[in-house]
């Protein structure tokens, strides 16, 4: 990526109404740190109350105005945040996609950007080029979970919590990237 392109992407990011950014393994929404393992009132204070329940059990909450879905664990504590970069529906794919398990899509980032360690990313980002920019910035890169996996990850093991907190970037079928999952490892929904 050219420096001018990155500069324009950063300018676009700074002018967005909804700014999502990872600094190391910490998520920020409009400069407010968003923690995992909190109750719903915490997320309502940060993201607002414009959401719907995405399943009949009330375990998945989808925001209508931002590209966020959150997953409640058995203890009603949020253990997974999903950021939609792009959504495609079943008619476009003609088969069941993983996204269907999260119901109808919230607002999509689509042409907006998010940042990971100061490097812009959107649905059209090439993950190898993105990793090169992270290397240039002396930041940790994303690696493939296992051979043939459709996602890359960056994980930090937290000894005191007993979990591995991580960012998982999932490739799309109709776009380079589909969604990002931010999890503490206590759920299998990423």
C-alpha positions as CSV (number, residue, x, y, z in Angstrom):
1,X,0.0,0.0,0.0
2,X,1.2,3.5,-0.8
3,X,1.7,6.0,2.0
4,X,-0.8,8.3,0.4
5,X,-3.4,5.5,0.3
6,X,-2.9,4.8,4.0
7,X,-3.1,8.5,4.8
8,X,-6.4,8.7,2.9
9,X,-7.8,5.6,4.7
10,X,-6.8,7.1,8.1
11,X,-8.5,10.3,7.2
12,X,-11.6,8.4,6.2
13,X,-11.4,6.4,9.5
14,X,-11.1,9.6,11.6
15,X,-14.2,11.1,9.9
16,X,-16.4,8.0,10.4
17,X,-19.3,8.1,12.9
18,X,-18.5,4.7,14.2
19,X,-14.7,4.1,14.8
20,X,-13.7,0.6,15.8
21,X,-10.0,0.0,16.6
22,X,-7.8,-2.6,18.2
23,X,-4.7,-1.5,20.1
24,X,-2.8,-4.6,20.8
25,X,-5.6,-7.0,21.9
26,X,-7.8,-4.2,23.3
27,X,-10.9,-3.1,21.4
28,X,-12.0,0.6,21.3
29,X,-15.2,2.1,20.0
30,X,-15.0,5.9,19.4
31,X,-11.9,6.0,21.7
32,X,-13.7,4.2,24.5
33,X,-12.1,0.9,25.7
34,X,-14.5,-2.0,25.3
35,X,-13.8,-4.9,27.6
36,X,-15.0,-8.5,27.4
37,X,-16.7,-10.4,30.3
38,X,-19.1,-7.6,31.2
39,X,-22.9,-7.6,31.6
40,X,-25.3,-6.1,29.0
41,X,-25.6,-2.8,30.9
42,X,-21.9,-2.1,30.3
43,X,-22.3,-2.6,26.5
44,X,-25.5,-0.5,26.5
45,X,-23.5,2.4,28.1
46,X,-20.9,2.1,25.3
47,X,-22.9,1.1,22.2
48,X,-26.3,2.3,23.2
49,X,-29.7,0.4,23.2
50,X,-30.5,0.2,19.5
51,X,-30.2,-3.6,19.2
52,X,-32.4,-6.7,18.7
53,X,-32.1,-10.2,19.9
54,X,-30.7,-12.3,17.2
55,X,-31.9,-15.7,18.3
56,X,-34.8,-17.2,20.2
57,X,-32.6,-17.8,23.3
58,X,-31.5,-14.1,23.6
59,X,-27.8,-15.2,23.5
60,X,-27.0,-13.1,20.4
61,X,-27.5,-9.3,20.4
62,X,-27.2,-7.4,17.1
63,X,-26.9,-3.7,17.0
64,X,-29.0,-1.9,14.3
65,X,-26.8,1.2,14.0
66,X,-23.2,-0.2,14.2
67,X,-21.6,-3.4,12.8
68,X,-21.5,-5.2,16.1
69,X,-23.0,-8.5,17.3
70,X,-22.3,-9.7,20.8
71,X,-22.6,-13.2,22.3
72,X,-23.7,-13.9,25.8
73,X,-22.4,-16.9,27.7
74,X,-24.4,-19.1,29.9
75,X,-23.8,-16.7,32.8
76,X,-25.2,-13.7,30.8
77,X,-21.7,-12.2,30.5
78,X,-20.5,-11.2,27.1
79,X,-17.6,-13.4,25.9
80,X,-17.5,-12.6,22.2
81,X,-17.9,-9.5,20.1
82,X,-18.2,-9.8,16.3
83,X,-17.5,-6.9,13.9
84,X,-19.2,-7.3,10.5
85,X,-17.0,-6.2,7.6
86,X,-19.3,-7.5,5.0
87,X,-22.4,-9.6,4.9
88,X,-23.7,-11.8,2.1
89,X,-27.0,-13.6,2.3
90,X,-28.1,-17.1,1.4
91,X,-29.6,-16.0,-1.9
92,X,-26.2,-14.7,-3.0
93,X,-24.4,-17.9,-2.0
94,X,-27.2,-20.5,-2.6
95,X,-26.1,-22.4,0.4
96,X,-26.0,-22.0,4.2
97,X,-23.2,-19.6,5.4
98,X,-21.7,-19.3,8.9
99,X,-23.3,-15.8,9.0
100,X,-26.8,-17.2,9.2
101,X,-26.1,-18.4,12.7
102,X,-25.9,-14.7,13.7
103,X,-29.2,-13.8,12.0
104,X,-29.8,-10.8,9.9
105,X,-26.8,-8.4,9.6
106,X,-26.4,-5.3,11.6
107,X,-25.1,-2.1,9.8
108,X,-22.1,-3.2,7.8
109,X,-18.7,-1.4,7.8
110,X,-18.6,-2.1,4.0
111,X,-16.5,0.9,2.7
112,X,-15.6,2.1,6.2
113,X,-12.3,1.2,7.9
114,X,-11.3,-0.1,11.3
115,X,-7.8,0.0,12.6
116,X,-5.6,-2.7,14.1
117,X,-2.5,-1.3,15.7
118,X,-2.9,1.8,13.6
119,X,-3.1,0.0,10.3
120,X,-6.4,0.4,8.3
121,X,-8.5,-2.6,7.4
122,X,-11.8,-3.1,5.6
123,X,-13.6,-5.9,3.7
124,X,-11.2,-5.5,0.7
125,X,-8.0,-5.7,2.7
126,X,-5.5,-8.4,1.6
127,X,-4.4,-10.1,4.8
128,X,-0.8,-10.7,3.5
129,X,-0.4,-7.0,2.6
130,X,-1.9,-6.1,6.0
131,X,0.6,-8.3,7.8
132,X,3.5,-6.7,6.0
133,X,2.2,-3.3,7.2
134,X,2.1,-4.7,10.8
135,X,5.6,-6.0,10.4
136,X,6.8,-2.6,9.2
137,X,5.1,-1.0,12.3
138,X,6.8,-3.6,14.5
139,X,3.5,-5.1,15.6
140,X,2.4,-8.7,15.9
141,X,0.9,-10.3,12.8
142,X,-1.9,-12.7,12.1
143,X,-1.4,-16.4,11.4
144,X,-3.6,-19.1,9.9
145,X,-5.1,-21.3,12.6
146,X,-4.4,-24.5,10.7
147,X,-3.9,-25.6,7.1
148,X,-6.9,-24.8,5.0
149,X,-8.5,-22.6,7.7
150,X,-10.6,-19.7,6.4
151,X,-9.4,-17.3,9.1
152,X,-6.3,-15.9,10.7
153,X,-5.7,-15.2,14.3
154,X,-3.6,-13.3,16.9
155,X,-3.9,-14.6,20.4
156,X,-2.6,-13.7,23.8
157,X,-2.7,-16.3,26.6
158,X,-3.8,-14.7,29.9
159,X,-2.6,-17.0,32.7
160,X,-4.5,-15.3,35.5
161,X,-7.8,-15.6,33.6
162,X,-7.1,-19.0,32.3
163,X,-8.2,-17.9,28.8
164,X,-6.6,-16.9,25.6
165,X,-7.8,-13.5,24.4
166,X,-7.7,-13.1,20.7
167,X,-8.7,-11.4,17.5
168,X,-9.8,-13.7,14.7
169,X,-10.1,-12.3,11.1
170,X,-12.4,-14.4,8.9
171,X,-12.1,-14.4,5.1
172,X,-15.2,-13.9,3.0
173,X,-16.5,-15.8,0.0
174,X,-17.5,-12.7,-1.9
175,X,-15.0,-10.3,-0.4
176,X,-11.5,-10.5,0.9
177,X,-12.6,-10.4,4.6
178,X,-16.0,-11.0,6.2
179,X,-15.9,-10.4,9.9
180,X,-13.7,-10.1,12.9
181,X,-14.3,-11.9,16.1
182,X,-12.9,-10.7,19.4
183,X,-13.1,-13.4,22.1
184,X,-11.7,-14.4,25.4
185,X,-11.5,-18.0,24.5
186,X,-14.4,-19.1,26.8
187,X,-16.8,-19.5,23.9
188,X,-16.6,-21.6,20.8
189,X,-18.6,-19.1,18.7
190,X,-15.7,-17.5,16.9
